[in-house]
Amino acid sequence: MIRAFVGFFTTKRLQEHVEKLEKQTEHFIRGKWVEPQNLHMTFQFLGDVEEEKLMDIIKNMQTIVQKYKPIHVRYKSLGVFPSLDKARVLWVGVAEGANHLKDLAREITKANRRSGIREEGKPFHPHVTLCRIKEFDRRKLRELLKQHENTNFGEDTVDRIALVKSSLSSVGPVYTILEEFYFYG
């Protein structure tokens, strides 16, 4: 079994903003920040997948990318999951390109469902996880979200998707790209 997901790794443009945010929040958010090279958007978390199913997933992705042109995205605003009172994840959202990303995620999930891959059950919300929060000052976190509700965190071009193996370790997840699929457009 391989723990895997289908996603897109961000470029350096977003990484620079994240480093500034980490410094800005060090006194009121305690948690595990995502390493800059690991910042990504997950289109579908696949969970533990049997190795024989990987070929089906690869074929599905090869078919899907033929229909897509690169998607221009603009990262904007910060948010938390599941709520401000119970914040566990700090994320940056996608303003421009969000609908195209939702269509892409829907198509990935649908194709993999036909191949027997279970769905996660949560609707896709285009975002990049920045930090897994352990403790936080609620008032300061609310101020941070308000301060950045219209902040532009950079732009990116989603021009590929990747099938990624995710291995959990004591220092955090280790991601290995098993296969990349470039859009045809």
PyRosetta script that sets phi, psi and omega in degrees:
from pyrosetta import init, pose_from_sequence

init()
pose = pose_from_sequence("MIRAFVGFFTTKRLQEHVEKLEKQTEHFIRGKWVEPQNLHMTFQFLGDVEEEKLMDIIKNMQTIVQKYKPIHVRYKSLGVFPSLDKARVLWVGVAEGANHLKDLAREITKANRRSGIREEGKPFHPHVTLCRIKEFDRRKLRELLKQHENTNFGEDTVDRIALVKSSLSSVGPVYTILEEFYFYG")
pose.set_psi(1, 141.1)
pose.set_omega(1, 178.0)
pose.set_phi(2, -124.2)
pose.set_psi(2, 128.8)
pose.set_omega(2, 175.3)
pose.set_phi(3, -81.2)
pose.set_psi(3, 125.3)
pose.set_omega(3, -171.4)
pose.set_phi(4, -148.4)
pose.set_psi(4, 166.1)
pose.set_omega(4, 173.2)
pose.set_phi(5, -150.6)
pose.set_psi(5, 163.4)
pose.set_omega(5, 172.5)
pose.set_phi(6, -107.5)
pose.set_psi(6, 125.5)
pose.set_omega(6, -176.0)
pose.set_phi(7, -156.0)
pose.set_psi(7, -169.8)
pose.set_omega(7, 179.1)
pose.set_phi(8, -138.1)
pose.set_psi(8, 126.6)
pose.set_omega(8, 177.1)
pose.set_phi(9, -87.1)
pose.set_psi(9, 132.7)
pose.set_omega(9, -177.4)
pose.set_phi(10, -72.5)
pose.set_psi(10, 167.6)
pose.set_omega(10, 178.2)
pose.set_phi(11, -97.9)
pose.set_psi(11, 179.4)
pose.set_omega(11, -176.2)
pose.set_phi(12, -61.6)
pose.set_psi(12, -22.6)
pose.set_omega(12, -177.3)
pose.set_phi(13, -56.4)
pose.set_psi(13, -45.7)
pose.set_omega(13, -179.5)
pose.set_phi(14, -74.7)
pose.set_psi(14, -35.5)
pose.set_omega(14, -176.4)
pose.set_phi(15, -57.2)
pose.set_psi(15, -39.2)
pose.set_omega(15, -179.7)
pose.set_phi(16, -63.1)
pose.set_psi(16, -41.2)
pose.set_omega(16, 178.5)
pose.set_phi(17, -64.8)
pose.set_psi(17, -38.5)
pose.set_omega(17, -177.5)
pose.set_phi(18, -65.7)
pose.set_psi(18, -40.2)
pose.set_omega(18, 178.6)
pose.set_phi(19, -61.0)
pose.set_psi(19, -39.9)
pose.set_omega(19, 177.4)
pose.set_phi(20, -65.5)
pose.set_psi(20, -42.3)
pose.set_omega(20, 179.4)
pose.set_phi(21, -62.5)
pose.set_psi(21, -40.9)
pose.set_omega(21, -179.6)
pose.set_phi(22, -60.2)
pose.set_psi(22, -43.3)
pose.set_omega(22, 177.8)
pose.set_phi(23, -65.5)
pose.set_psi(23, -41.3)
pose.set_omega(23, -178.0)
pose.set_phi(24, -64.0)
pose.set_psi(24, -29.4)
pose.set_omega(24, -173.2)
pose.set_phi(25, -105.7)
pose.set_psi(25, 3.7)
pose.set_omega(25, -172.3)
pose.set_phi(26, -60.4)
pose.set_psi(26, -21.2)
pose.set_omega(26, -178.3)
pose.set_phi(27, -91.6)
pose.set_psi(27, -8.9)
pose.set_omega(27, -178.7)
pose.set_phi(28, -136.4)
pose.set_psi(28, -0.9)
pose.set_omega(28, 172.0)
pose.set_phi(29, -125.9)
pose.set_psi(29, 123.8)
pose.set_omega(29, 173.3)
pose.set_phi(30, -111.4)
pose.set_psi(30, 126.7)
pose.set_omega(30, -178.8)
pose.set_phi(31, 178.9)
pose.set_psi(31, -169.1)
pose.set_omega(31, -179.1)
pose.set_phi(32, -109.1)
pose.set_psi(32, 109.1)
pose.set_omega(32, 177.8)
pose.set_phi(33, -77.3)
pose.set_psi(33, 143.5)
pose.set_omega(33, 177.9)
pose.set_phi(34, -70.8)
pose.set_psi(34, 132.5)
pose.set_omega(34, 176.8)
pose.set_phi(35, -59.9)
pose.set_psi(35, 139.4)
pose.set_omega(35, -175.7)
pose.set_phi(36, -50.4)
pose.set_psi(36, -41.9)
pose.set_omega(36, -178.4)
pose.set_phi(37, -72.0)
pose.set_psi(37, -11.5)
pose.set_omega(37, -179.6)
pose.set_phi(38, -100.5)
pose.set_psi(38, -0.5)
pose.set_omega(38, 179.5)
pose.set_phi(39, -62.6)
pose.set_psi(39, 126.0)
pose.set_omega(39, -176.6)
pose.set_phi(40, -154.8)
pose.set_psi(40, 165.9)
pose.set_omega(40, 173.6)
pose.set_phi(41, -110.3)
pose.set_psi(41, 129.1)
pose.set_omega(41, 178.9)
pose.set_phi(42, -97.6)
pose.set_psi(42, 119.3)
pose.set_omega(42, 176.6)
pose.set_phi(43, -84.6)
pose.set_psi(43, -37.0)
pose.set_omega(43, 174.1)
pose.set_phi(44, -153.0)
pose.set_psi(44, 124.1)
pose.set_omega(44, 171.6)
pose.set_phi(45, -83.9)
pose.set_psi(45, 122.6)
pose.set_omega(45, -174.6)
pose.set_phi(46, -92.3)
pose.set_psi(46, -19.3)
pose.set_omega(46, -177.0)
pose.set_phi(47, 74.2)
pose.set_psi(47, -151.1)
pose.set_omega(47, 178.3)
pose.set_phi(48, -82.7)
pose.set_psi(48, 118.8)
pose.set_omega(48, -175.3)
pose.set_phi(49, -114.8)
pose.set_psi(49, 135.4)
pose.set_omega(49, 174.4)
pose.set_phi(50, -67.5)
pose.set_psi(50, 140.7)
pose.set_omega(50, -175.6)
pose.set_phi(51, -58.7)
pose.set_psi(51, -31.9)
pose.set_omega(51, 179.7)
pose.set_phi(52, -65.6)
pose.set_psi(52, -26.1)
pose.set_omega(52, -179.6)
pose.set_phi(53, -76.2)
pose.set_psi(53, -18.7)
pose.set_omega(53, -177.4)
pose.set_phi(54, -58.6)
pose.set_psi(54, -38.4)
pose.set_omega(54, 180.0)
pose.set_phi(55, -64.2)
pose.set_psi(55, -37.5)
pose.set_omega(55, 176.3)
pose.set_phi(56, -62.4)
pose.set_psi(56, -45.0)
pose.set_omega(56, -179.8)
pose.set_phi(57, -62.4)
pose.set_psi(57, -44.2)
pose.set_omega(57, 179.4)
pose.set_phi(58, -59.9)
pose.set_psi(58, -46.1)
pose.set_omega(58, 178.7)
pose.set_phi(59, -61.4)
pose.set_psi(59, -41.7)
pose.set_omega(59, 178.1)
pose.set_phi(60, -59.1)
pose.set_psi(60, -46.0)
pose.set_omega(60, -177.5)
pose.set_phi(61, -67.2)
pose.set_psi(61, -38.5)
pose.set_omega(61, 178.2)
pose.set_phi(62, -61.3)
pose.set_psi(62, -36.6)
pose.set_omega(62, 178.3)
pose.set_phi(63, -71.1)
pose.set_psi(63, -44.9)
pose.set_omega(63, -176.4)
pose.set_phi(64, -62.7)
pose.set_psi(64, -44.7)
pose.set_omega(64, -174.8)
pose.set_phi(65, -64.6)
pose.set_psi(65, -20.9)
pose.set_omega(65, 178.1)
pose.set_phi(66, -64.8)
pose.set_psi(66, -23.3)
pose.set_omega(66, -176.4)
pose.set_phi(67, -91.5)
pose.set_psi(67, -6.8)
pose.set_omega(67, -170.6)
pose.set_phi(68, -114.5)
pose.set_psi(68, 143.3)
pose.set_omega(68, 169.0)
pose.set_phi(69, -101.3)
pose.set_psi(69, 160.6)
pose.set_omega(69, 177.3)
pose.set_phi(70, -53.8)
pose.set_psi(70, 141.9)
pose.set_omega(70, -177.4)
pose.set_phi(71, -108.4)
pose.set_psi(71, 120.4)
pose.set_omega(71, 177.4)
pose.set_phi(72, -79.7)
pose.set_psi(72, 127.2)
pose.set_omega(72, 178.2)
pose.set_phi(73, -125.1)
pose.set_psi(73, 149.6)
pose.set_omega(73, 174.3)
pose.set_phi(74, -124.3)
pose.set_psi(74, 123.5)
pose.set_omega(74, 178.5)
pose.set_phi(75, -82.7)
pose.set_psi(75, 129.4)
pose.set_omega(75, -176.5)
pose.set_phi(76, -150.1)
pose.set_psi(76, 136.6)
pose.set_omega(76, 174.4)
pose.set_phi(77, 70.9)
pose.set_psi(77, 154.9)
pose.set_omega(77, 177.7)
pose.set_phi(78, -109.3)
pose.set_psi(78, 153.9)
pose.set_omega(78, 175.8)
pose.set_phi(79, -151.1)
pose.set_psi(79, 175.0)
pose.set_omega(79, 177.9)
pose.set_phi(80, -133.9)
pose.set_psi(80, 152.0)
pose.set_omega(80, 171.3)
pose.set_phi(81, -116.3)
pose.set_psi(81, 145.5)
pose.set_omega(81, -9.1)
pose.set_phi(82, -82.3)
pose.set_psi(82, -24.8)
pose.set_omega(82, -180.0)
pose.set_phi(83, -158.4)
pose.set_psi(83, 168.4)
pose.set_omega(83, 179.5)
pose.set_phi(84, -61.3)
pose.set_psi(84, -39.7)
pose.set_omega(84, -179.1)
pose.set_phi(85, -67.8)
pose.set_psi(85, -31.7)
pose.set_omega(85, -176.2)
pose.set_phi(86, -121.3)
pose.set_psi(86, 36.8)
pose.set_omega(86, -174.9)
pose.set_phi(87, -55.2)
pose.set_psi(87, 125.0)
pose.set_omega(87, 176.8)
pose.set_phi(88, -123.1)
pose.set_psi(88, -22.1)
pose.set_omega(88, -178.3)
pose.set_phi(89, -135.2)
pose.set_psi(89, 128.5)
pose.set_omega(89, 172.0)
pose.set_phi(90, -100.9)
pose.set_psi(90, 129.3)
pose.set_omega(90, -177.1)
pose.set_phi(91, -136.1)
pose.set_psi(91, 161.1)
pose.set_omega(91, 171.0)
pose.set_phi(92, -109.1)
pose.set_psi(92, 136.5)
pose.set_omega(92, -176.6)
pose.set_phi(93, -91.5)
pose.set_psi(93, 175.7)
pose.set_omega(93, 178.2)
pose.set_phi(94, -116.0)
pose.set_psi(94, 121.6)
pose.set_omega(94, 178.8)
pose.set_phi(95, -91.4)
pose.set_psi(95, -63.2)
pose.set_omega(95, -178.0)
pose.set_phi(96, -89.4)
pose.set_psi(96, 132.4)
pose.set_omega(96, 179.2)
pose.set_phi(97, 94.0)
pose.set_psi(97, -2.4)
pose.set_omega(97, -175.3)
pose.set_phi(98, -60.0)
pose.set_psi(98, -42.2)
pose.set_omega(98, -178.0)
pose.set_phi(99, -65.5)
pose.set_psi(99, -38.4)
pose.set_omega(99, 177.1)
pose.set_phi(100, -64.7)
pose.set_psi(100, -39.0)
pose.set_omega(100, 178.7)
pose.set_phi(101, -66.6)
pose.set_psi(101, -37.7)
pose.set_omega(101, 177.4)
pose.set_phi(102, -63.7)
pose.set_psi(102, -42.2)
pose.set_omega(102, 177.5)
pose.set_phi(103, -61.0)
pose.set_psi(103, -44.6)
pose.set_omega(103, 179.8)
pose.set_phi(104, -61.2)
pose.set_psi(104, -47.7)
pose.set_omega(104, -179.8)
pose.set_phi(105, -61.5)
pose.set_psi(105, -41.4)
pose.set_omega(105, 179.3)
pose.set_phi(106, -61.6)
pose.set_psi(106, -42.9)
pose.set_omega(106, -178.9)
pose.set_phi(107, -67.7)
pose.set_psi(107, -39.6)
pose.set_omega(107, 177.6)
pose.set_phi(108, -62.0)
pose.set_psi(108, -47.8)
pose.set_omega(108, -178.6)
pose.set_phi(109, -62.6)
pose.set_psi(109, -43.1)
pose.set_omega(109, -178.9)
pose.set_phi(110, -63.1)
pose.set_psi(110, -45.8)
pose.set_omega(110, -179.7)
pose.set_phi(111, -63.7)
pose.set_psi(111, -42.8)
pose.set_omega(111, -178.5)
pose.set_phi(112, -72.2)
pose.set_psi(112, -29.8)
pose.set_omega(112, 175.5)
pose.set_phi(113, -62.2)
pose.set_psi(113, -42.6)
pose.set_omega(113, 177.9)
pose.set_phi(114, -61.0)
pose.set_psi(114, -25.6)
pose.set_omega(114, 179.0)
pose.set_phi(115, -91.6)
pose.set_psi(115, 7.5)
pose.set_omega(115, 176.1)
pose.set_phi(116, 89.1)
pose.set_psi(116, 14.2)
pose.set_omega(116, 177.9)
pose.set_phi(117, -90.4)
pose.set_psi(117, 128.4)
pose.set_omega(117, -177.8)
pose.set_phi(118, -69.5)
pose.set_psi(118, 153.5)
pose.set_omega(118, 176.1)
pose.set_phi(119, -90.4)
pose.set_psi(119, 152.7)
pose.set_omega(119, -179.5)
pose.set_phi(120, -72.5)
pose.set_psi(120, -28.3)
pose.set_omega(120, 177.8)
pose.set_phi(121, 96.0)
pose.set_psi(121, -12.2)
pose.set_omega(121, 177.9)
pose.set_phi(122, -102.4)
pose.set_psi(122, 141.2)
pose.set_omega(122, 176.8)
pose.set_phi(123, -66.3)
pose.set_psi(123, 148.1)
pose.set_omega(123, 179.7)
pose.set_phi(124, -72.6)
pose.set_psi(124, 128.5)
pose.set_omega(124, 177.3)
pose.set_phi(125, -123.8)
pose.set_psi(125, 107.8)
pose.set_omega(125, -175.6)
pose.set_phi(126, -59.2)
pose.set_psi(126, 115.6)
pose.set_omega(126, -179.2)
pose.set_phi(127, -162.1)
pose.set_psi(127, 165.4)
pose.set_omega(127, 172.9)
pose.set_phi(128, -122.7)
pose.set_psi(128, 121.8)
pose.set_omega(128, 177.7)
pose.set_phi(129, -69.9)
pose.set_psi(129, 130.1)
pose.set_omega(129, 179.8)
pose.set_phi(130, -103.5)
pose.set_psi(130, -38.7)
pose.set_omega(130, -173.6)
pose.set_phi(131, -150.9)
pose.set_psi(131, 138.8)
pose.set_omega(131, 170.5)
pose.set_phi(132, -96.6)
pose.set_psi(132, 110.9)
pose.set_omega(132, -170.1)
pose.set_phi(133, -83.9)
pose.set_psi(133, 133.4)
pose.set_omega(133, 174.2)
pose.set_phi(134, -103.5)
pose.set_psi(134, -46.7)
pose.set_omega(134, 178.3)
pose.set_phi(135, -139.9)
pose.set_psi(135, 152.0)
pose.set_omega(135, -179.8)
pose.set_phi(136, -159.4)
pose.set_psi(136, 157.3)
pose.set_omega(136, 172.4)
pose.set_phi(137, -92.4)
pose.set_psi(137, 112.9)
pose.set_omega(137, -173.4)
pose.set_phi(138, -58.8)
pose.set_psi(138, -45.1)
pose.set_omega(138, -178.0)
pose.set_phi(139, -62.3)
pose.set_psi(139, -45.9)
pose.set_omega(139, -178.7)
pose.set_phi(140, -69.3)
pose.set_psi(140, -34.4)
pose.set_omega(140, 177.1)
pose.set_phi(141, -65.8)
pose.set_psi(141, -42.7)
pose.set_omega(141, 177.1)
pose.set_phi(142, -59.1)
pose.set_psi(142, -43.8)
pose.set_omega(142, 178.6)
pose.set_phi(143, -61.1)
pose.set_psi(143, -41.2)
pose.set_omega(143, 179.2)
pose.set_phi(144, -61.4)
pose.set_psi(144, -46.1)
pose.set_omega(144, -179.7)
pose.set_phi(145, -62.9)
pose.set_psi(145, -41.9)
pose.set_omega(145, 178.5)
pose.set_phi(146, -65.1)
pose.set_psi(146, -44.9)
pose.set_omega(146, -179.4)
pose.set_phi(147, -59.0)
pose.set_psi(147, -32.9)
pose.set_omega(147, -174.9)
pose.set_phi(148, -108.9)
pose.set_psi(148, 17.9)
pose.set_omega(148, -177.0)
pose.set_phi(149, -65.3)
pose.set_psi(149, -22.1)
pose.set_omega(149, 177.4)
pose.set_phi(150, -122.2)
pose.set_psi(150, 14.7)
pose.set_omega(150, -179.0)
pose.set_phi(151, -72.1)
pose.set_psi(151, 132.9)
pose.set_omega(151, 174.7)
pose.set_phi(152, -88.6)
pose.set_psi(152, 118.2)
pose.set_omega(152, -178.7)
pose.set_phi(153, -98.9)
pose.set_psi(153, 19.0)
pose.set_omega(153, 176.8)
pose.set_phi(154, 107.5)
pose.set_psi(154, 175.7)
pose.set_omega(154, -177.7)
pose.set_phi(155, -125.5)
pose.set_psi(155, 161.1)
pose.set_omega(155, -179.1)
pose.set_phi(156, -149.9)
pose.set_psi(156, 165.4)
pose.set_omega(156, 171.8)
pose.set_phi(157, -123.0)
pose.set_psi(157, 114.6)
pose.set_omega(157, 176.1)
pose.set_phi(158, -83.3)
pose.set_psi(158, 103.1)
pose.set_omega(158, -175.7)
pose.set_phi(159, -117.8)
pose.set_psi(159, 8.2)
pose.set_omega(159, -178.9)
pose.set_phi(160, -163.9)
pose.set_psi(160, 163.1)
pose.set_omega(160, 169.0)
pose.set_phi(161, -127.0)
pose.set_psi(161, 159.1)
pose.set_omega(161, -178.3)
pose.set_phi(162, -131.7)
pose.set_psi(162, 144.1)
pose.set_omega(162, 168.4)
pose.set_phi(163, -93.0)
pose.set_psi(163, 119.1)
pose.set_omega(163, -169.7)
pose.set_phi(164, -122.0)
pose.set_psi(164, 131.7)
pose.set_omega(164, 172.4)
pose.set_phi(165, -86.0)
pose.set_psi(165, 134.1)
pose.set_omega(165, -179.6)
pose.set_phi(166, -119.4)
pose.set_psi(166, 110.9)
pose.set_omega(166, 178.2)
pose.set_phi(167, -105.6)
pose.set_psi(167, 128.4)
pose.set_omega(167, 179.7)
pose.set_phi(168, -86.6)
pose.set_psi(168, 136.0)
pose.set_omega(168, 177.6)
pose.set_phi(169, -137.0)
pose.set_psi(169, 173.2)
pose.set_omega(169, -178.1)
pose.set_phi(170, -66.8)
pose.set_psi(170, -22.7)
pose.set_omega(170, 179.8)
pose.set_phi(171, -97.4)
pose.set_psi(171, 2.7)
pose.set_omega(171, -179.9)
pose.set_phi(172, 123.0)
pose.set_psi(172, 179.1)
pose.set_omega(172, -178.0)
pose.set_phi(173, -71.5)
pose.set_psi(173, 148.3)
pose.set_omega(173, 173.9)
pose.set_phi(174, -115.7)
pose.set_psi(174, 121.1)
pose.set_omega(174, -177.5)
pose.set_phi(175, -102.7)
pose.set_psi(175, 133.6)
pose.set_omega(175, 176.6)
pose.set_phi(176, -126.2)
pose.set_psi(176, 120.0)
pose.set_omega(176, 177.9)
pose.set_phi(177, -75.0)
pose.set_psi(177, 117.9)
pose.set_omega(177, 179.4)
pose.set_phi(178, -83.3)
pose.set_psi(178, -36.6)
pose.set_omega(178, -178.7)
pose.set_phi(179, -161.1)
pose.set_psi(179, 140.2)
pose.set_omega(179, 174.5)
pose.set_phi(180, -113.3)
pose.set_psi(180, 145.9)
pose.set_omega(180, -177.3)
pose.set_phi(181, -128.6)
pose.set_psi(181, 110.4)
pose.set_omega(181, -177.3)
pose.set_phi(182, -86.4)
pose.set_psi(182, 140.3)
pose.set_omega(182, 177.0)
pose.set_phi(183, -66.2)
pose.set_psi(183, 151.5)
pose.set_omega(183, -175.1)
pose.set_phi(184, -83.6)
pose.set_psi(184, -22.3)
pose.set_omega(184, -171.4)
pose.set_phi(185, -65.3)
pose.dump_pdb("model.pdb")
